[in-house]
Amino acid sequence: MTDLADRLEELDSRGLRRRLRLISGPQGPRVLLDGRPVLLLCSNNYLGLADHPRVRQAAAEAAMRWGVGAGSSRLISGNMKLHRRLEQRLAEFKGYEASLLFGSGYLANAGAIAALARRGEVVFSDELNHASIIDGCRLSRAETFIYRHADTEHLSWGLRKAGRRAALIVTDGVFSMDGDLAPLEELAQLARRHDCRLMVDEAHATGALGPGGRGSVAAAGLSEEVDVVIGTLGKALGCYGAYACAGRELVEYLVNMARSFVFSTAPPPPIVAAAIASLELLASHPHRVERLQANAAALRAVLAEEGLPLGPSTTQIVPLIVGSAARTMELCERALERGLFAQGIRPPTVPEGSSRLRLTVMATHRAAELVRAAKLLGGLGRELGLGAAPPVASPLEDDRLAGLPEAA
Ligand SMILES: Cc1ncc(COP(=O)(O)O)c(C=O)c1O
């Protein structure tokens, strides 16, 4: 048996060992981290709904009225009226016929992709897609063609090679570690031309982009063209769980074929009720989305003025690219000492050599504290000799070169 201590040791030696940090109290723009107050600049609680009184109250009331657990999977005895209500609201919100809840975004991606692409077919995945998409591709047993980030020419070439085996194109809407947007218009055209489904993961777009926070697909006016939209309830909506929005037939298919739906306990009533409350808040307070976008623009602008090496973000996710894992963690620890928490992100979450602080903004941050944070990072960046953005090597240019599918 391999010695786990040796494997951990090896992670340590490469600067890649992770450790859990401990937050006390509720999530918010400022938290107690390992007992010290810090400004939180790495949470996905983008709209500040995770600790909103109305959302908390909805969860508490639902627990008293319907109990804490659903007791079984949806297909056995766990399908409750609340689930159906949230699914209807989500479908309406996203402009689709139907939606289906999953236990988490990870499960939604893994289950939906594995159901929609099968052995003998080809699924096309952006090289910077989230790990849950990568794992969904693996689970599907379809061949995976990984196209260079947002490179629709590369994708188009792969689609031509795959011919009629092309089953699914899948992309993040907002890329989780870079904060840039997928070229949805072109992806939709390619999907149409090659008679292939298109799936967009809106984990970081829902609540952050588009009319009323409806996401990147709605922002691009492409709801008719995108076959499946995945979203999570655990980020801007401040809860937990996830959903797939699609046409009725596709949702019916997922009910039967998405194993992470079929073989998993239904989402708990308090969380479902909390998500309904979050959606209502989003509808009645759309200015939260505007506030998030304004805060994000302010942070990006001051970081750029500070001459820091930023990725190509246009959203609330702002990557400060450092390069090596060790230097990234050094910057992270120095910022923490000064009361700023921005977690370092290292491989395998991001490509080798592109470790970073993934800064995320919330609507509940005050502009002045974001400016102070950016200036603090500017000073620390100078201490560590960080200059303007270094070119980030594409992972496809190294030994992870994608296999090319052959047409049948
Ligand atoms: C793009 C993307 N998709 C899916 C997920 C997974 O969502 P969840 O946290 O609900 O499992 C994440 C979360 O990190 C993500 O960033």
The ligand as an ORCA input file, in Angstrom:
! r2SCAN-3c Opt
* xyz 0 1
  C     -17.899     26.794    -12.772
  C     -18.325     25.951    -11.617
  N     -19.192     24.978    -11.821
  C     -19.621     24.187    -10.823
  C     -19.157     24.368     -9.537
  C     -19.624     23.441     -8.454
  O     -20.703     23.986     -7.806
  P     -21.051     23.551     -6.316
  O     -20.138     24.325     -5.431
  O     -22.487     23.899     -6.165
  O     -20.790     22.077     -6.231
  C     -18.271     25.385     -9.254
  C     -17.847     25.604     -7.850
  O     -16.771     25.783     -7.482
  C     -17.815     26.188    -10.318
  O     -16.926     27.152    -10.104
*
